[in-house]
Amino acid sequence: MTVQDKIIEAIKKYNRIIIHRHQSPDPDALGSQGGLAEIIRASYPEKEVLLAGGEVGDLDFLVTMDDVTPEMYQGSLVIVTDTANAPRISGENYDLGDQLIKIDHHPDDSPYGDLSWVNTEASSCSEIIYDFYDLFKSELVLTTEAARLLYAGIVGDTGRFMYPATTAHTLQVAAYLRQLDFDAPLLNRQISEMPYKVAKLSGYVLQNLEMTEEGAARIILPHSVLEENNVTDADTSALISLPGQIDTVVSWGIFVEQPTGNYRVRLRSKGPIINEIAKNHDGGGHPLASGAKAKDLSEVDAIFSEIKLAVVNYK
């Protein structure tokens, strides 16, 4: 029996299913979480399917979370999508259920769960959820809302099909989903739009971006600047791709100071492998898109030195 067979058998077995995703969600986290929920609800209407996790911020046009109490986990199946390691799971009590399933596309450096389906070749976890539907489509139902959510996840994690993880299969999945009658142009606008206050902060990013001749770049966003612009840490996710739009930038880091003085680190690359850098600093992720943490400016400098070295070695 394959892991996919075991997953659908578990779904059939439990009357209550609680689905989690990672902290600070992006479209793929919410798309895979919500898309899977929609498929299960439509396929097995007698089951209770709940979405668990923290606030979704400006992505509430995708899904919102349910009010899930600790008592609800008793006798429940818990599924976590798009989350590489347990500390990144959004929402407490995920380990209180009867069975825990991991579905993900990040490198499986920190396994967890009673069942685990990890496909690092997939462009997104939303693509994996579609593959799950396709594998069992004789008994599963793909609704228009599920298609909208999975399409959003794929668009988000492929950068509108620009990133190297986009495969022929990815495009085939997107084409299939696009056949359903959701407003794709509206969805694309919603994903790309940013609040005016964040757009203003993009000016700060470009003006203060530090770049080397080889193509390494970084921007440090002090907490005081966020406060001045009434911007939260979550809001800064809209700025992640901005340095990469500069033709001479090869790899970059965005360092967001937290109220406690440490830094949230977002790493991106057009070629050099940067998830090994992230692993050195309490993080991880994809080879070209990762996250990490820095306890102070000294560690920020250390991470940038590693980025610079990776760029030089790559060239």
C-alpha positions in Angstrom: 0.0 0.0 0.0 1.4 3.4 -1.0 1.5 6.4 1.3 -1.2 8.0 -0.8 -3.4 4.9 -0.3 -2.8 5.2 3.5 -3.7 8.9 3.5 -7.0 8.4 1.7 -7.8 5.5 4.0 -7.1 7.7 7.0 -9.4 10.4 5.6 -12.1 7.9 5.1 -11.7 6.6 8.7 -12.0 9.8 10.7 -15.2 11.9 11.1 -13.3 15.0 12.1 -10.3 16.2 10.1 -8.2 19.3 11.2 -5.8 20.8 8.6 -2.8 23.0 9.6 -0.2 24.8 7.5 2.9 26.9 8.3 3.3 30.2 10.2 3.2 33.5 8.3 1.3 31.8 5.5 1.8 32.4 1.8 -0.7 31.5 -1.0 0.6 28.0 -1.2 0.2 27.3 2.5 -3.4 28.6 2.4 -4.1 27.2 -1.1 -3.0 23.6 -0.2 -4.7 23.8 3.3 -7.9 25.2 2.0 -7.9 23.3 -1.3 -7.5 19.9 0.5 -10.3 20.9 2.9 -12.7 21.8 0.0 -12.0 18.4 -1.7 -12.6 16.4 1.5 -15.8 18.4 2.3 -17.2 17.9 -1.2 -16.2 14.2 -1.3 -17.4 13.3 2.2 -20.0 15.8 3.2 -20.7 13.9 6.4 -17.3 14.7 7.8 -16.3 17.8 9.8 -13.3 19.5 8.2 -11.6 22.4 10.1 -8.8 24.8 9.2 -6.4 25.6 12.1 -3.7 28.2 12.4 -3.0 31.8 13.1 -4.1 35.0 11.4 -3.8 35.0 7.6 -3.4 38.8 7.2 -4.0 40.3 3.8 -4.5 36.8 2.3 -8.0 36.5 3.8 -9.4 36.6 0.3 -8.2 33.0 0.1 -9.4 31.4 3.3 -9.9 32.2 7.0 -9.3 29.9 9.9 -11.9 28.1 12.0 -12.1 28.3 15.8 -10.6 25.0 16.8 -10.4 24.1 20.5 -8.1 21.6 22.1 -11.0 19.2 22.8 -11.8 18.9 19.1 -8.5 17.1 18.5 -9.6 14.1 20.5 -10.4 11.3 18.0 -9.4 13.5 15.0 -7.1 13.2 12.1 -4.6 16.0 11.7 -3.1 16.9 8.4 -0.3 19.5 8.0 0.4 20.9 4.5 3.4 22.9 3.1 5.4 22.8 6.4 8.9 21.4 6.5 9.4 21.0 10.2 7.1 20.8 13.3 8.2 24.1 14.9 6.9 26.0 11.9 3.4 24.5 12.1 0.9 27.3 12.7 -1.6 26.6 15.5 -1.1 24.7 18.7 -2.4 21.3 19.6 -1.6 19.7 16.2 -0.1 16.8 18.0 -3.2 16.0 20.1 -5.0 14.2 17.3 -5.2 10.4 16.9 -3.0 10.5 13.7 -0.8 13.1 12.1 0.0 13.3 8.4 2.6 15.5 6.7 2.1 16.6 3.0 4.9 18.8 1.8 7.3 19.7 -1.0 10.2 21.1 1.0 13.4 19.0 1.6 12.5 16.5 4.3 15.3 17.4 6.7 13.0 17.3 9.8 10.5 14.4 9.4 7.4 14.3 11.5 4.0 12.7 11.5 2.7 9.1 11.4 2.5 9.3 7.7 4.6 11.6 5.4 4.2 12.4 1.7 7.0 14.7 0.6 7.6 15.4 -3.1 10.5 17.9 -3.5 10.0 17.8 -7.3 6.6 19.5 -7.0 6.4 23.2 -7.7 4.2 23.6 -4.6 2.2 21.7 -2.0 -0.9 22.8 -3.9 0.3 20.8 -6.9 0.7 17.8 -4.6 -2.9 18.2 -3.4 -4.1 18.2 -7.0 -2.1 15.1 -7.7 -3.8 13.5 -4.7 -7.2 14.4 -6.2 -6.1 13.1 -9.6 -4.9 9.8 -8.2 -8.3 9.1 -6.5 -10.6 11.2 -8.8 -13.0 8.3 -9.1 -14.0 9.0 -5.5 -12.9 12.6 -4.9 -14.6 15.8 -5.9 -12.8 18.9 -7.1 -14.9 21.9 -6.6 -14.5 25.3 -8.2 -13.4 26.8 -4.9 -10.8 24.0 -4.5 -9.5 24.8 -8.0 -9.3 28.5 -7.1 -7.3 27.8 -4.0 -4.9 25.3 -5.6 -4.4 27.6 -8.6 -3.5 30.4 -6.2 -1.0 28.2 -4.4 0.7 27.2 -7.6 0.8 30.7 -8.9 2.2 32.0 -5.7 5.0 29.4 -5.3 6.1 29.5 -8.9 6.1 33.3 -9.1 3.5 33.1 -11.9 5.4 30.2 -13.5 8.7 32.0 -13.5 10.7 30.0 -11.0 12.7 26.9 -12.0 10.4 24.5 -10.0 7.8 25.1 -12.8 7.6 21.9 -14.9 5.5 20.8 -17.7 3.4 18.9 -15.2 2.9 22.2 -13.2 1.5 23.9 -16.3 -0.7 20.9 -17.1 -2.2 21.0 -13.6 -2.7 24.8 -13.8 -4.4 24.4 -17.2 -6.7 21.7 -15.7 -7.6 23.9 -12.7 -8.1 26.9 -15.0 -11.0 25.1 -16.8 -13.1 25.5 -13.7 -15.2 28.7 -13.5 -13.3 30.9 -11.0 -12.1 34.5 -11.7 -8.4 33.9 -12.4 -7.6 37.5 -13.4 -9.1 38.8 -10.1 -7.2 36.1 -8.2 -3.9 37.1 -9.9 -4.5 40.8 -9.0 -5.3 40.0 -5.4 -2.1 38.0 -5.1 0.0 40.8 -6.7 -1.5 43.8 -5.1 0.0 45.4 -2.0 -1.2 48.0 0.5 -0.1 51.6 -0.2 2.0 51.6 3.0 4.0 48.6 1.8 4.4 50.1 -1.6 6.0 53.2 0.1 8.3 50.9 2.0 9.5 49.4 -1.3 11.1 52.8 -2.0 13.1 52.4 1.2 14.2 48.9 0.2 15.5 50.1 -3.2 17.2 53.2 -1.8 18.9 51.2 1.0 19.7 48.0 -0.8 23.3 47.0 -0.4 24.8 45.2 -3.4 28.2 43.7 -4.3 29.7 43.7 -7.7 29.3 40.0 -7.9 25.5 40.2 -7.3 24.9 39.5 -3.6 22.4 41.9 -2.0 20.8 42.6 1.3 18.3 45.0 2.9 18.0 45.4 6.7 14.6 46.6 7.8 14.8 48.1 11.3 11.8 47.7 13.5 11.7 51.5 13.8 11.2 51.8 10.1 8.3 49.3 10.2 6.7 51.3 13.0 7.1 54.6 11.1 5.3 53.1 8.1 2.7 51.2 10.1 3.9 48.0 8.5 4.1 44.6 10.2 6.6 41.8 9.7 4.0 39.8 7.8 3.4 42.8 5.4 7.1 42.7 4.4 6.5 39.3 2.6 5.3 41.4 -0.4 8.8 42.8 -0.7 10.7 39.5 -1.0 10.9 39.4 -4.7 11.8 43.1 -5.2 15.6 42.9 -5.1 15.4 40.1 -7.6 13.9 42.4 -10.2 17.3 44.1 -10.5 19.2 42.4 -13.3 22.6 42.4 -11.5 21.3 40.8 -8.3 21.9 37.1 -8.2 21.1 36.2 -4.5 19.7 38.3 -1.7 18.5 38.4 1.9 15.9 40.5 3.6 16.5 41.0 7.3 13.5 42.2 9.3 14.2 43.3 12.8 11.7 42.0 15.4 10.6 43.9 18.5 12.9 41.7 20.6 15.9 42.8 18.5 16.5 39.6 16.6 15.9 39.3 12.9 13.7 37.3 10.6 15.7 36.3 7.5 14.2 35.7 4.0 16.7 34.3 1.5 16.2 34.1 -2.3 18.4 33.2 -5.2 18.5 33.0 -9.0 21.1 30.2 -9.0 23.3 29.8 -5.9 22.0 27.3 -3.4 21.0 29.1 -0.3 19.0 26.6 1.8 22.3 25.3 3.3 23.0 28.8 4.5 19.6 28.9 6.1 20.2 25.6 7.8 23.3 27.1 9.4 21.1 29.8 11.0 18.1 27.9 12.5 16.2 27.7 9.2 15.8 25.9 6.0 13.7 25.6 2.8 14.1 25.2 -0.9 17.5 25.5 -2.7 16.5 28.9 -4.1 14.0 30.2 -1.5 14.6 29.8 2.3 14.1 31.3 5.6 16.3 31.7 8.7 16.8 33.6 11.9 19.6 35.9 13.2 19.9 36.8 16.8 21.7 40.1 16.2 23.4 42.2 13.6 26.6 40.2 13.9 24.7 37.1 12.7 23.1 39.2 10.0 26.6 40.1 8.8 27.6 36.4 9.0 24.7 35.4 6.8 25.4 38.1 4.2 29.1 36.9 4.1 27.8 33.4 3.3 25.5 34.8 0.6 28.5 36.6 -0.9 30.6 33.5 -0.9 27.8 31.4 -2.5 27.5 34.0 -5.3 31.2 34.1 -5.9 31.4 30.3 -6.0 28.4 30.1 -8.3 29.8 32.5 -10.8 
